[in-house]
Amino acid sequence: MECLFCEVVAGAVTVHRVLEDEVAVAFLDHRPLFPGHVLVVPRPHVETVTDLTEELVGPFFTRVRRVTAAVESGMAAAGSFVAANNRVSQSVPHLHVHVVPRNRKDGLRGFFWPRTRYRDEAEAAEVAARVRSALDA
């Protein structure tokens, strides 16, 4: 196999699994932001969230929700950060959702990238229109 996460799913790579069923496998990230940082991957090889089939969206994200609750509870965290990269910054080309336990003053500052503002309301309206148009396509 060429995909690291497909190897994890197949059991060819040893990881600390926290959930495994017919839909997904969840395991500790080997380079966690904090202890309890879990990756949730779908069993079939799917590269990005936009490649996830309609039939898998609900079941997969139900697993993400369950793992998120378990990470928060099991790590006595005040909350969590749940995210997936889609192509850009995606270290392994197999969909994976990061579930990271969070606490106040844990050292992370919101998102990991600089935030900006729209120039004005007109620019925001134009961007919203572009996204709506793409949804309708």
N, C-alpha and C positions, 0 to 999 in steps of 0.2 A: 504494500500500500504506500501511496505517496503522501496522503493527508495524515498529519499527526493526530488530529482528533478522531478520524476514522479508525486509526490504530487504537486509540484510547477506548472508543466504543466497542471494538472487537476484542478488547482485553489483551492486546499485544504490547501495550505500554502500561506500566504500573503507575497508578494514581490513587489518591485517597478519595474514593467515591463516597458521596453523601446521598445520592439518589440514583436509581437505575430502574427503568421500566421499559415498556415497549415503545415509548415516545422519545424519551430523553435520557441522557446521562449527565449527572452533575458531580463535579469533583473540585477539590481545592486547587486554586491557581498555584503553580510551583514558584511564582514570584509575587506573593500577595502584597497589596497595598497595606492591609492589616490582616492579622489572623482571622480566619473565617471567610476570606475572599474566595468566592466560589464561581466557577464557570459552568453554565448550563448549555449543553449542545444537543441538537436534535440527532437521533440515531442515523437517519439517512444523510448522505453527504449533500448539504445545501450550503452554498457559499455565502449568501447574504440574506437579510431579512426579506428582501423583495423576491428572492427565489423560493421562499417557504410556500408550500402549496396551501391553498385555502383550507383543505382538510386538516392540515397540521397546525395552522395558526392558533386556534383555540386550545387544543390539547397541549401544544408546546408552551404557550404563555401561561396556561394553568400551572404547569410545572415550575415555570419561572416565579410565579406568584407564591407557590408553596415553599420553594427554596428561599425566597426573600423573607417570608415569615419565619422560617426555621433559622436562618442566619441571624436575624434580629433577636429572636428569642434565645437561641443557643449561645450567642456571643454577648448577651445582655447589652445589646446596642440600642441607642436612642432612635436610630433610623438606619437607612441604607441608601446607597447609590446604586442604581440599576441602569446599565448602559450596554449598547452594542455598537461597535464600529461597523461601517458598511463600506468595504473596499479600502478607503483611505484610513491608514493607521490600523488596519486589521492584520494582526501579526500572523494569524493562521487563516487561510482561506476556507474556513468552515464556520458557519454561523455560530457564534458563542455570545452569550449574555453574561456580563460581569455582574455579580451581586456582591457588593462591598459593604460590610458593616460600618456604620458611621456613629460618631459621638461628637458632641460639641467640643470645640478646641482640639480636634484630633490632628490638626495640621493641614488638612486639605482645604483649599479655598474655592468653594463652589465648583465650577467646571475647571478643567485643566488647561484652558485656553483663554486668550483675552476676549472680553465681551465688548460689543460696540452698541451704538444706537442708530436708528434710521435717521437720515438727514432731516426728514420732516414727515408729516402725515401723508403727503403725496407719494413719497417714495415707499412708505409702508403699504399704502393702498395698492400701488403698482406691483409690489412683490406679492402681496396676498392674491391679487388677480392672476398673476402668473401661476401660482400654485393651484388655485381653484381651476384654472384652465387645464392644467396638467391632470387634475383629478377627473375632469370631465372627458378627457381624451381616451 
